[in-house]
Amino acid sequence: MSGTRRRVTIVGAAATSVVAGVALLPNWSAGAAVSDDPTVDARTKATFQRLADAVFTDRTNALVDGRADADKPLTDGFSGDVALSSGTARTEDATRSALGQRKEKLARAGETYRAAGTTVTLNATRVTGRTAKAEVTETTTLTYARTRGDAPKTTGFQARHELTFTADRQGDWRLTGIRDADQGGLAVNTLSKPAPVKATAAADTMPNAPRAATTRNPAAAPKTSTTYDYKAMAAYAEKHWNAYNKDYPDFSGRGAGGDCTNFVSQSLKAGGWKHVPGYVYDYTRWFGNADIQSHSFIGVNEWSWFAQNSKRTQPLANVYQLEVGDVLQVDFDKDGSKDHTMIVTYKSGGVPYLTYHSNNTLRRSVASLVASYPNAYYYAYRT
């Protein structure tokens, strides 16, 4: 993707190919001001897509340093047949304001973006009565304003959302609701609280990893082990961050936590972690393929228990000590149950960059994560 904002152009036959299909709506109750049978045809779906693109581009632009048009929302250009409802317009104003505050926090952490590109794909539209649900996928790239040496130039993510449109009495569609459809909810331009992952009842008897500090410039903790191929772990994660390996199931949207730990386990396996066969519920076992997976292969807390019990990992005192192939977990609500798993695929200038699923994200800096969730508990594992 380019470093500047890209718009989705939908005209003529192209709209039919992107958002094909027609759905008819039933009659509204009687009344002079009521429209008869408003339709969600290809043209209307194309406008749904363009409005969704405008919403998430506006959010991304709020994070870009010195963006001249950040105060001129693209959504302001929509009226008539499809537009924001007044309530959603107020909510989006508040969201952009909060993201502007996040931009300031990121800048204090040493991270700024000079450009961004967002595109939205309309995946499906469901119509019930006078309500339409549009499922979309957002793909965003953010370009770092300042990079040193071989530091990554960009970071990117994909996020799924569900938009609700409601037809008014004139038959015009209004965007009345936006819901993040990913389990993790860790996109940098969203404010949704990540869904907590609940551990089993026996969690208090399991190995408990120590929390890691989040202060910059900790004491050096160089990685000396040659047991595993850490470059292979990173290469696997960066290859499959948004192109899922069909040799494994995809747990996105299936239960709390989504696909994050399953993805990290696959990456570790690619770098040399060997299966430990056994009972799927036994946290001292670890295995996963297309047909069966142990809970430690796909579960956030179960992975932590296995990693510590097996001595395949050692705790790190600080998140900035993480190196390529190391793993970071987060407990967002500080309830003792870890909620998310990520793997380091790059490090530059003392800053680890994380790649993960749910949301699918490539090379997000630890600085960005800590600035966005300063009150969370972090757990760093040397693999």
PLY file of the C-alpha trace (Angstrom):
ply
format ascii 1.0
element vertex 383
property float x
property float y
property float z
element edge 382
property int vertex1
property int vertex2
end_header
0.00 0.00 0.00
1.12 3.55 -0.66
2.00 5.93 2.13
-0.85 8.32 1.33
-4.56 7.87 1.87
-6.16 5.88 -0.95
-9.81 6.19 -1.88
-12.00 3.43 -3.23
-13.46 4.38 -6.62
-16.68 2.63 -7.46
-18.37 3.49 -10.73
-20.46 1.69 -13.30
-19.80 -2.01 -13.72
-17.09 -1.99 -11.06
-19.72 -1.49 -8.38
-21.48 -4.63 -9.56
-18.31 -6.71 -9.28
-17.42 -5.41 -5.79
-20.84 -5.34 -4.22
-23.01 -7.54 -6.42
-26.53 -8.59 -5.53
-29.88 -6.97 -4.80
-32.01 -7.30 -1.66
-35.54 -5.92 -1.39
-37.04 -4.53 1.78
-40.68 -5.01 2.82
-43.25 -2.21 3.04
-43.22 0.16 6.01
-46.47 0.79 7.87
-48.95 3.10 6.21
-48.29 6.85 6.18
-47.91 9.69 3.67
-44.22 10.25 4.37
-43.28 6.58 4.13
-41.23 5.26 1.20
-42.42 2.09 -0.52
-39.92 -0.75 -0.74
-36.53 1.01 -0.53
-33.90 -1.27 -2.07
-30.35 -2.27 -1.24
-29.09 -2.73 -4.77
-25.53 -2.66 -6.09
-25.45 1.13 -6.11
-26.63 1.36 -2.48
-24.12 -1.26 -1.38
-21.37 0.67 -3.14
-22.35 3.75 -1.15
-22.36 1.70 2.07
-18.79 0.72 1.21
-17.69 4.26 0.43
-19.18 5.55 3.70
-17.45 2.78 5.67
-14.20 3.69 3.92
-14.70 7.33 4.90
-15.42 6.44 8.55
-12.25 4.39 9.03
-10.08 6.71 6.94
-11.22 9.60 9.16
-10.22 7.58 12.23
-6.82 6.75 10.77
-6.20 10.35 9.73
-6.73 11.43 13.33
-3.52 9.55 14.17
-1.39 11.15 11.45
0.91 13.99 12.54
0.13 17.33 10.90
-2.73 15.99 8.81
-4.30 19.08 7.25
-7.68 17.46 6.60
-8.02 15.71 9.98
-10.53 18.38 11.06
-12.54 17.99 7.85
-14.07 14.51 8.08
-14.65 12.69 4.82
-17.97 11.55 6.26
-19.21 15.14 6.03
-19.50 14.60 2.28
-22.33 12.08 2.65
-25.99 13.11 2.65
-29.24 12.11 1.00
-29.70 8.39 0.34
-26.87 7.20 2.62
-25.26 9.16 5.47
-24.39 9.08 9.15
-27.20 9.39 11.63
-26.91 12.41 13.91
-26.05 10.13 16.85
-23.33 8.30 14.93
-21.91 11.62 13.72
-21.53 12.76 17.33
-19.98 9.42 18.31
-17.45 9.62 15.48
-16.55 13.19 16.46
-15.79 11.93 19.96
-13.84 8.95 18.57
-11.63 11.16 16.41
-11.01 13.44 19.38
-9.98 10.46 21.54
-7.70 9.19 18.76
-6.11 12.63 18.61
-5.28 12.22 22.30
-3.87 8.77 21.52
-1.69 10.37 18.83
-0.25 12.69 21.49
0.44 9.72 23.80
2.17 7.87 20.98
4.28 10.94 20.20
5.41 11.11 23.83
6.42 7.45 23.48
8.54 8.37 20.47
6.11 7.19 17.78
4.52 9.41 15.14
3.01 8.72 11.72
3.44 10.96 8.69
1.01 9.23 6.33
-1.65 6.56 6.22
-3.67 4.54 3.75
-7.02 2.89 4.47
-9.23 0.82 2.18
-12.46 -1.01 3.02
-13.90 -4.09 1.36
-17.59 -4.91 1.66
-17.83 -8.64 2.41
-21.55 -9.20 2.86
-24.84 -7.39 3.42
-27.82 -8.82 5.33
-31.23 -7.16 5.31
-33.95 -7.70 7.93
-36.96 -5.43 7.67
-35.65 -1.90 7.31
-32.27 -2.71 8.84
-29.17 -3.60 6.81
-26.04 -5.14 8.32
-22.85 -4.59 6.31
-19.78 -6.71 7.13
-16.57 -5.01 6.04
-12.82 -5.55 6.25
-10.58 -2.54 6.84
-6.96 -2.66 5.67
-4.76 0.14 7.00
-1.08 1.01 6.64
0.59 3.68 8.78
3.95 5.15 7.75
6.30 6.02 10.60
7.40 9.67 10.58
10.88 8.98 11.89
12.85 5.79 11.49
16.44 5.04 12.35
18.71 2.54 10.72
16.87 -0.57 9.60
13.68 0.16 11.57
10.43 -0.73 9.77
9.04 2.09 7.64
5.42 1.07 8.09
3.03 -0.88 10.28
-0.28 -2.28 9.15
-3.36 -4.17 10.23
-6.65 -5.64 9.07
-9.85 -5.31 11.09
-13.37 -6.59 10.57
-16.38 -4.45 11.43
-20.15 -4.73 11.28
-22.05 -1.58 10.29
-25.78 -1.18 10.90
-27.83 0.95 8.50
-31.46 1.84 9.22
-33.93 3.18 6.64
-35.93 6.22 7.75
-39.51 6.98 6.73
-38.33 8.58 3.50
-36.39 5.46 2.58
-32.96 7.04 3.18
-30.31 4.92 4.87
-28.57 6.15 7.99
-25.49 4.56 9.59
-26.69 3.96 13.15
-24.11 1.57 14.59
-20.51 0.34 14.22
-19.27 -2.81 15.94
-15.75 -4.24 15.90
-16.11 -7.88 14.84
-12.64 -9.12 15.82
-12.14 -10.84 19.18
-8.93 -8.97 19.96
-9.93 -5.43 19.05
-6.30 -4.27 19.00
-6.32 -2.06 15.90
-4.50 1.20 16.63
-7.40 3.31 15.28
-10.12 1.71 17.40
-11.08 2.49 20.97
-12.92 -0.73 21.72
-11.88 -2.59 24.85
-10.31 -5.97 24.05
-12.50 -8.88 25.03
-11.14 -10.59 28.17
-10.08 -14.23 28.05
-11.14 -16.24 31.06
-8.84 -18.94 32.35
-10.02 -22.24 33.77
-11.10 -22.60 37.38
-7.76 -24.18 38.23
-5.80 -21.15 37.02
-4.66 -20.18 40.51
-2.75 -23.46 40.84
-0.87 -23.10 37.54
2.58 -21.59 36.90
2.27 -17.82 37.12
4.62 -15.70 35.00
6.01 -12.51 36.57
4.89 -9.20 35.12
7.28 -7.24 32.92
8.04 -3.54 33.27
7.36 -1.15 30.40
10.02 1.50 30.98
12.35 2.41 28.13
16.06 1.53 27.95
16.23 -1.38 30.42
19.36 -3.37 31.14
20.45 -5.37 28.10
19.25 -8.97 27.85
20.87 -10.35 24.69
19.53 -13.55 23.20
22.23 -16.22 23.20
20.27 -19.43 22.62
20.72 -21.31 19.35
18.16 -24.01 20.17
15.56 -22.64 17.78
15.46 -20.81 14.45
14.15 -17.40 15.45
14.39 -15.95 11.96
12.15 -18.77 10.75
9.61 -17.91 13.45
9.54 -14.28 12.34
9.42 -15.19 8.65
6.44 -17.49 9.22
4.54 -14.86 11.21
5.16 -12.13 8.66
4.16 -14.43 5.81
0.88 -15.42 7.44
-0.11 -12.30 9.38
-2.98 -11.70 6.93
-2.77 -14.85 4.76
-3.85 -17.72 6.98
-2.11 -21.08 6.66
-4.75 -23.57 5.54
-2.86 -26.37 7.29
-4.34 -25.06 10.56
-7.85 -24.03 11.63
-8.69 -20.34 11.87
-10.12 -19.41 15.26
-10.91 -15.79 14.41
-14.32 -14.94 15.78
-14.60 -18.30 17.53
-14.63 -17.73 21.25
-12.76 -15.29 23.44
-9.22 -14.56 22.31
-9.66 -15.43 18.65
-6.71 -16.80 16.70
-3.84 -15.02 18.48
-2.26 -17.94 20.38
-2.89 -20.44 17.59
-0.97 -18.11 15.28
1.95 -17.67 17.69
2.14 -21.45 18.28
2.36 -22.02 14.53
5.23 -19.52 14.34
7.09 -21.21 17.20
6.58 -24.59 15.54
8.03 -23.18 12.30
11.14 -22.25 14.27
11.65 -25.67 15.85
9.26 -26.14 18.76
8.37 -29.84 18.78
5.03 -31.43 19.59
4.47 -32.96 23.00
1.55 -35.37 22.31
-1.06 -36.26 24.86
-4.44 -35.29 26.25
-5.76 -32.04 24.75
-6.70 -30.59 28.16
-3.31 -31.35 29.75
-1.35 -28.08 29.85
1.93 -30.06 29.93
1.16 -31.25 26.38
1.55 -29.06 23.27
0.55 -30.00 19.71
-1.46 -28.68 16.80
-2.32 -29.50 13.20
-5.32 -29.28 10.88
-7.30 -31.89 12.82
-6.56 -31.46 16.51
-4.92 -28.93 18.81
-4.07 -29.03 22.50
-5.48 -26.23 24.63
-1.91 -25.05 25.21
-1.52 -24.60 21.43
-4.52 -22.31 21.07
-5.30 -20.92 24.55
-3.66 -17.77 25.92
-3.29 -18.88 29.53
-2.74 -22.56 28.69
0.15 -21.59 26.40
1.74 -19.63 29.25
1.42 -22.58 31.61
3.00 -24.96 29.10
5.79 -22.54 28.17
6.84 -22.07 31.78
6.38 -25.68 32.93
8.33 -27.04 29.94
11.19 -24.54 30.48
10.95 -23.60 26.81
10.70 -19.97 27.89
12.19 -17.75 30.55
10.55 -14.57 31.87
11.99 -11.18 30.92
11.95 -8.26 33.33
11.03 -5.64 30.73
9.07 -5.65 27.46
11.87 -3.74 25.72
14.19 -6.70 26.34
12.18 -8.82 23.89
14.05 -10.04 20.80
12.96 -11.66 17.53
11.07 -14.90 18.25
10.16 -13.89 21.81
6.54 -13.72 22.94
4.53 -10.99 24.67
1.21 -11.53 26.44
-1.16 -8.90 27.86
-3.78 -8.91 30.63
-5.85 -5.86 29.70
-8.21 -5.81 32.68
-5.58 -6.92 35.23
-7.72 -9.75 36.55
-4.90 -12.33 36.51
-6.11 -13.97 33.29
-4.03 -13.15 30.22
-5.98 -11.94 27.19
-3.68 -11.75 24.16
-0.53 -13.35 22.69
1.92 -11.77 20.20
5.32 -12.60 18.72
8.27 -10.31 18.03
9.21 -10.35 14.34
11.54 -7.35 14.22
13.67 -5.22 16.52
15.43 -1.96 15.80
16.76 0.87 17.94
15.91 -1.04 21.10
12.24 -1.29 20.14
10.58 -4.71 19.54
7.91 -4.90 16.82
5.02 -7.32 17.29
3.04 -9.33 14.76
-0.23 -11.00 15.72
-3.74 -12.14 14.81
-7.07 -10.82 16.07
-6.69 -8.06 14.75
-4.26 -9.17 12.06
-1.30 -6.85 12.60
2.20 -6.56 11.15
5.08 -5.00 13.06
3.33 -2.90 15.66
5.85 -1.38 18.04
5.85 -2.19 21.73
5.87 1.58 22.29
2.53 1.89 20.45
0.96 -0.97 22.41
2.06 0.35 25.81
0.98 3.90 24.95
-2.46 2.64 23.86
-2.92 0.37 26.92
-0.80 1.96 29.66
-2.68 0.30 32.54
-2.50 -3.30 31.29
-0.24 -6.01 32.71
2.45 -7.28 30.35
4.26 -10.65 30.37
7.45 -11.09 28.32
8.85 -14.53 27.43
12.33 -15.34 26.13
11.96 -18.36 23.82
0 1
1 2
2 3
3 4
4 5
5 6
6 7
7 8
8 9
9 10
10 11
11 12
12 13
13 14
14 15
15 16
16 17
17 18
18 19
19 20
20 21
21 22
22 23
23 24
24 25
25 26
26 27
27 28
28 29
29 30
30 31
31 32
32 33
33 34
34 35
35 36
36 37
37 38
38 39
39 40
40 41
41 42
42 43
43 44
44 45
45 46
46 47
47 48
48 49
49 50
50 51
51 52
52 53
53 54
54 55
55 56
56 57
57 58
58 59
59 60
60 61
61 62
62 63
63 64
64 65
65 66
66 67
67 68
68 69
69 70
70 71
71 72
72 73
73 74
74 75
75 76
76 77
77 78
78 79
79 80
80 81
81 82
82 83
83 84
84 85
85 86
86 87
87 88
88 89
89 90
90 91
91 92
92 93
93 94
94 95
95 96
96 97
97 98
98 99
99 100
100 101
101 102
102 103
103 104
104 105
105 106
106 107
107 108
108 109
109 110
110 111
111 112
112 113
113 114
114 115
115 116
116 117
117 118
118 119
119 120
120 121
121 122
122 123
123 124
124 125
125 126
126 127
127 128
128 129
129 130
130 131
131 132
132 133
133 134
134 135
135 136
136 137
137 138
138 139
139 140
140 141
141 142
142 143
143 144
144 145
145 146
146 147
147 148
148 149
149 150
150 151
151 152
152 153
153 154
154 155
155 156
156 157
157 158
158 159
159 160
160 161
161 162
162 163
163 164
164 165
165 166
166 167
167 168
168 169
169 170
170 171
171 172
172 173
173 174
174 175
175 176
176 177
177 178
178 179
179 180
180 181
181 182
182 183
183 184
184 185
185 186
186 187
187 188
188 189
189 190
190 191
191 192
192 193
193 194
194 195
195 196
196 197
197 198
198 199
199 200
200 201
201 202
202 203
203 204
204 205
205 206
206 207
207 208
208 209
209 210
210 211
211 212
212 213
213 214
214 215
215 216
216 217
217 218
218 219
219 220
220 221
221 222
222 223
223 224
224 225
225 226
226 227
227 228
228 229
229 230
230 231
231 232
232 233
233 234
234 235
235 236
236 237
237 238
238 239
239 240
240 241
241 242
242 243
243 244
244 245
245 246
246 247
247 248
248 249
249 250
250 251
251 252
252 253
253 254
254 255
255 256
256 257
257 258
258 259
259 260
260 261
261 262
262 263
263 264
264 265
265 266
266 267
267 268
268 269
269 270
270 271
271 272
272 273
273 274
274 275
275 276
276 277
277 278
278 279
279 280
280 281
281 282
282 283
283 284
284 285
285 286
286 287
287 288
288 289
289 290
290 291
291 292
292 293
293 294
294 295
295 296
296 297
297 298
298 299
299 300
300 301
301 302
302 303
303 304
304 305
305 306
306 307
307 308
308 309
309 310
310 311
311 312
312 313
313 314
314 315
315 316
316 317
317 318
318 319
319 320
320 321
321 322
322 323
323 324
324 325
325 326
326 327
327 328
328 329
329 330
330 331
331 332
332 333
333 334
334 335
335 336
336 337
337 338
338 339
339 340
340 341
341 342
342 343
343 344
344 345
345 346
346 347
347 348
348 349
349 350
350 351
351 352
352 353
353 354
354 355
355 356
356 357
357 358
358 359
359 360
360 361
361 362
362 363
363 364
364 365
365 366
366 367
367 368
368 369
369 370
370 371
371 372
372 373
373 374
374 375
375 376
376 377
377 378
378 379
379 380
380 381
381 382
